[in-house]
Amino acid sequence: MAKRLRGLMGFPPLRARRAGSCAKFLTNFMDPEDESRAKYLHQLQEIANRRSKVLRISLDDVEAFFEAEEPKLVGQMEQNTRTYQKLIAEAADTLMPPPDVTAAGVKKDVYDILSEH
């Protein structure tokens, strides 16, 4: 009943807000070493291009990004890692860009083969 009431009152459920925060972070965090580049969008592009398989998230980056807006977020991530891992994975899947390299030389995996059919 409380969840339904919150939804009716216009307050997004906590999970939806947290998912939005994860997507916002992945989209907007700028690389401190190259401030013209969105650090995590760049990593997603590397994954899409098959140059990488892992999205590495720095909690220091999360803390710096949300220090004014959500200062307790890193602590919540540390206490509920599995939930935040899922939220970040969902956001990464949603934000994953198409590959920007040609398919020549890229070995097809199961996903590629299934998506062709």
C-alpha positions in Angstrom: 0.0 0.0 0.0 2.8 2.4 0.9 4.6 1.9 -2.5 1.4 2.5 -4.3 0.6 5.6 -2.3 4.1 7.0 -3.0 3.7 6.4 -6.7 0.3 8.1 -6.6 1.8 11.1 -4.8 4.4 11.6 -7.5 7.4 10.4 -5.6 9.4 7.9 -7.6 10.2 4.6 -5.8 13.6 4.5 -4.3 14.9 1.9 -6.8 13.9 4.1 -9.7 15.6 7.1 -8.2 18.8 5.0 -7.5 18.7 3.6 -11.1 18.4 7.2 -12.4 21.4 8.2 -10.3 23.5 5.3 -11.7 22.6 6.3 -15.3 23.3 10.0 -14.5 26.7 9.1 -13.1 27.7 6.8 -16.0 26.6 9.5 -18.5 27.9 12.7 -16.9 31.1 11.8 -14.9 34.0 13.5 -16.7 37.4 11.8 -16.7 39.7 13.9 -14.4 42.7 13.0 -16.6 40.8 14.2 -19.8 38.0 16.5 -18.9 36.7 16.5 -22.5 35.7 12.8 -22.2 32.9 11.1 -20.2 35.0 8.4 -18.4 32.3 5.7 -18.2 30.7 6.4 -21.5 34.2 5.9 -23.0 34.5 2.6 -21.1 31.1 1.5 -22.5 32.3 2.3 -26.0 35.4 0.2 -25.5 33.2 -2.7 -24.4 30.9 -2.2 -27.4 34.0 -2.3 -29.6 35.2 -5.5 -27.9 38.4 -3.9 -26.7 37.3 -4.5 -23.1 35.0 -6.8 -21.2 34.8 -5.0 -17.9 33.2 -1.7 -16.7 35.3 -0.6 -13.7 33.6 1.8 -11.4 35.7 3.8 -8.9 33.9 4.6 -5.6 36.1 7.7 -5.4 34.5 8.9 -8.6 31.0 8.1 -7.3 31.8 10.0 -4.1 33.2 13.0 -6.0 30.2 13.1 -8.4 27.5 12.9 -5.7 29.2 14.7 -2.8 26.7 17.5 -2.7 23.6 15.8 -4.0 23.8 12.4 -2.4 26.7 12.3 0.1 25.7 8.9 1.6 25.5 7.1 -1.7 28.9 5.4 -1.5 28.1 4.1 2.0 24.8 2.7 0.7 26.7 1.1 -2.2 29.1 -0.5 0.2 26.3 -1.9 2.4 24.1 -3.1 -0.5 26.7 -3.9 -3.2 24.6 -6.5 -5.0 21.7 -4.2 -5.6 23.9 -1.4 -6.8 25.8 -3.8 -9.0 22.5 -4.7 -10.7 21.5 -1.1 -11.0 24.7 -0.1 -12.7 24.6 -3.1 -15.0 21.0 -2.2 -16.0 22.1 1.4 -16.6 25.1 0.3 -18.6 23.0 -2.0 -20.7 20.6 0.8 -21.5 23.4 3.3 -22.3 25.6 0.8 -24.3 26.4 2.5 -27.6 26.6 0.6 -30.9 30.1 -0.5 -31.9 32.0 2.2 -33.8 34.5 -0.2 -35.5 34.0 -2.5 -38.4 33.1 -6.2 -37.6 36.2 -7.4 -39.6 38.6 -9.0 -37.2 36.1 -9.1 -34.3 35.3 -12.6 -33.3 31.5 -13.2 -33.0 30.2 -14.4 -29.7 26.9 -16.1 -28.9 25.1 -12.8 -28.6 26.2 -11.7 -32.1 25.1 -15.0 -33.6 21.7 -15.0 -31.9 21.0 -11.3 -32.7 21.6 -12.0 -36.4 18.7 -14.5 -36.5 
